[in-house]
Amino acid sequence: MKIIAVIGAGTMGNGIAHVFAQQGFQVHLIDTQEAALQKAMATIDKNLDRQIAKNTILPDQKINTLQSITTFTNMELGVKDADMIIEAATENIEIKKSIFKNMDAFAKKDCILATNTSSISITQLGAATQRPENVIGMHFMNPVPVMKLVEIIYSQQTLPEVTQKIVALTEQLGKVPCVVKDFPGFISNRILMPMINEAIIALSEGVSDAKTIDQIMKLGMAHPMGPLQLADYIGLDVCHNILMILQEGFHNAKYAPCSLLVDMVKSGKLGVKSGEGFYKYPTP
Ligand SMILES: NC(=O)c1ccc[n+]([C@@H]2O[C@H](COP(=O)([O-])OP(=O)(O)OC[C@H]3O[C@@H](n4cnc5c(N)ncnc54)[C@H](O)[C@@H]3O)[C@@H](O)[C@H]2O)c1
């Protein structure tokens, strides 16, 4: 694989482009918004400077990495030569299905189509294409240049050799692949989101305050961040949507987002991105 196309240049897309370019791949970074592409390149530039300051890369590597990334607002031009595509666009099933349909139409016949979705079924996205055997989940964690885990999700249609290729590619990036079956929430969010929901339930029952709940999980369970603070960083709307997907996917009310979470989302308290969640943040 030489050319990797990344669709969506937001929080995750810029990080994914960064790590592939740094490993010597040619990266085509695609977004419908020119402003998003410019912001992504500025973020990559800043993050590479951080790596130089920490002595993890040399200044020459920064130049090579930036030169390996080409930006596109036209998807067809960006994907037609790609050996593999990673979709990291907005978490919305209709947007993703339409992107998968277009990727399938424009990409080379043997090109693997991967998605960075946190919660949407890989099988459903595969069904939007004529090549479900070449569709796979490649779930990077935020921030991508720092986090080692890549959760790799195969559907019933994904060919075992496609999974093997993505495992090898993940290792080539210096990351750790963990392979799981396509089930709602995969493993990461199936376990994380009920924990976050339970922390919110405990808060709403008045068992303790947010700071104490987080402190207990940090000091007692060696979590680097408490569940409520983590929820603020992920975005309370995102947590809410993933819990809904778990509830619907498993037909089980135990995953239902608790009423405090629902109310906070309704009132626009979305965490860091809105300036307030369980804690207050400088307005973005
Ligand atoms: N943010 C996280 O912590 C995180 C972690 C793991 C996985 N994810 C997943 O990664 C994906 C991207 O999340 P994000 O946080 O980077 O989102 P984001 O909102 O920061 O960025 C999404 C980008 O997609 C672009 N986009 C929308 N429609 C498009 C289209 N048709 N073609 C090309 N670009 C399009 C938008 O302009 C935007 O720049 C989602 O599926 C999300 O679930 C997010």
Ligand as a Chemical Component Dictionary entry (heavy atoms), coordinates in Angstrom:
data_LIG
# 
_chem_comp.id                   LIG 
_chem_comp.type                 NON-POLYMER 
_chem_comp.pdbx_formal_charge   0 
_chem_comp.three_letter_code    LIG 
# 
loop_
_chem_comp_atom.comp_id 
_chem_comp_atom.atom_id 
_chem_comp_atom.alt_atom_id 
_chem_comp_atom.type_symbol 
_chem_comp_atom.charge 
_chem_comp_atom.model_Cartn_x 
_chem_comp_atom.model_Cartn_y 
_chem_comp_atom.model_Cartn_z 
_chem_comp_atom.pdbx_ordinal 
LIG N1  N1  N 0  -13.644 12.453 18.188 1  
LIG C1  C1  C 0  -13.339 11.319 18.769 2  
LIG O1  O1  O 0  -12.872 11.270 19.913 3  
LIG C2  C2  C 0  -13.499 10.024 18.012 4  
LIG C3  C3  C 0  -12.818 8.890  18.465 5  
LIG C4  C4  C 0  -12.910 7.713  17.733 6  
LIG C5  C5  C 0  -13.691 7.682  16.570 7  
LIG N2  N2  N 1  -14.360 8.800  16.166 8  
LIG C6  C6  C 0  -15.138 8.716  14.925 9  
LIG O2  O2  O 0  -14.399 9.359  13.898 10 
LIG C7  C7  C 0  -15.295 9.944  12.948 11 
LIG C8  C8  C 0  -14.973 11.413 12.805 12 
LIG O3  O3  O 0  -15.145 12.042 14.058 13 
LIG P1  P1  P 0  -14.503 13.471 14.360 14 
LIG O4  O4  O 0  -14.590 13.663 15.823 15 
LIG O5  O5  O -1 -13.179 13.604 13.665 16 
LIG O6  O6  O 0  -15.583 14.417 13.621 17 
LIG P2  P2  P 0  -15.443 15.943 13.219 18 
LIG O7  O7  O 0  -16.789 16.519 13.302 19 
LIG O8  O8  O 0  -14.312 16.602 13.961 20 
LIG O9  O9  O 0  -14.993 15.887 11.672 21 
LIG C9  C9  C 0  -15.796 15.347 10.667 22 
LIG C10 C10 C 0  -15.357 15.950 9.326  23 
LIG O10 O10 O 0  -16.058 15.241 8.296  24 
LIG C11 C11 C 0  -16.332 16.172 7.270  25 
LIG N3  N3  N 0  -17.367 15.642 6.394  26 
LIG C12 C12 C 0  -18.716 15.546 6.622  27 
LIG N4  N4  N 0  -19.322 15.000 5.550  28 
LIG C13 C13 C 0  -18.346 14.734 4.641  29 
LIG C14 C14 C 0  -18.355 14.171 3.331  30 
LIG N5  N5  N 0  -19.477 13.772 2.747  31 
LIG N6  N6  N 0  -17.173 14.052 2.682  32 
LIG C15 C15 C 0  -16.016 14.449 3.266  33 
LIG N7  N7  N 0  -15.958 14.996 4.502  34 
LIG C16 C16 C 0  -17.107 15.146 5.170  35 
LIG C17 C17 C 0  -16.726 17.445 8.008  36 
LIG O11 O11 O 0  -16.607 18.591 7.191  37 
LIG C18 C18 C 0  -15.711 17.441 9.168  38 
LIG O12 O12 O 0  -14.541 18.173 8.823  39 
LIG C19 C19 C 0  -16.703 9.645  13.467 40 
LIG O13 O13 O 0  -17.178 8.497  12.823 41 
LIG C20 C20 C 0  -16.492 9.409  14.950 42 
LIG O14 O14 O 0  -17.455 8.559  15.510 43 
LIG C21 C21 C 0  -14.281 9.966  16.853 44 
# 
loop_
_chem_comp_bond.comp_id 
_chem_comp_bond.atom_id_1 
_chem_comp_bond.atom_id_2 
_chem_comp_bond.value_order 
_chem_comp_bond.pdbx_ordinal 
LIG N1  C1  SING 1  
LIG C1  O1  DOUB 2  
LIG C1  C2  SING 3  
LIG C2  C3  SING 4  
LIG C2  C21 DOUB 5  
LIG C3  C4  DOUB 6  
LIG C4  C5  SING 7  
LIG C5  N2  DOUB 8  
LIG N2  C6  SING 9  
LIG N2  C21 SING 10 
LIG C6  O2  SING 11 
LIG C6  C20 SING 12 
LIG O2  C7  SING 13 
LIG C7  C8  SING 14 
LIG C7  C19 SING 15 
LIG C8  O3  SING 16 
LIG O3  P1  SING 17 
LIG P1  O4  DOUB 18 
LIG P1  O5  SING 19 
LIG P1  O6  SING 20 
LIG O6  P2  SING 21 
LIG P2  O7  DOUB 22 
LIG P2  O8  SING 23 
LIG P2  O9  SING 24 
LIG O9  C9  SING 25 
LIG C9  C10 SING 26 
LIG C10 O10 SING 27 
LIG C10 C18 SING 28 
LIG O10 C11 SING 29 
LIG C11 N3  SING 30 
LIG C11 C17 SING 31 
LIG N3  C12 SING 32 
LIG N3  C16 SING 33 
LIG C12 N4  DOUB 34 
LIG N4  C13 SING 35 
LIG C13 C14 SING 36 
LIG C13 C16 DOUB 37 
LIG C14 N5  SING 38 
LIG C14 N6  DOUB 39 
LIG N6  C15 SING 40 
LIG C15 N7  DOUB 41 
LIG N7  C16 SING 42 
LIG C17 O11 SING 43 
LIG C17 C18 SING 44 
LIG C18 O12 SING 45 
LIG C19 O13 SING 46 
LIG C19 C20 SING 47 
LIG C20 O14 SING 48 
# 
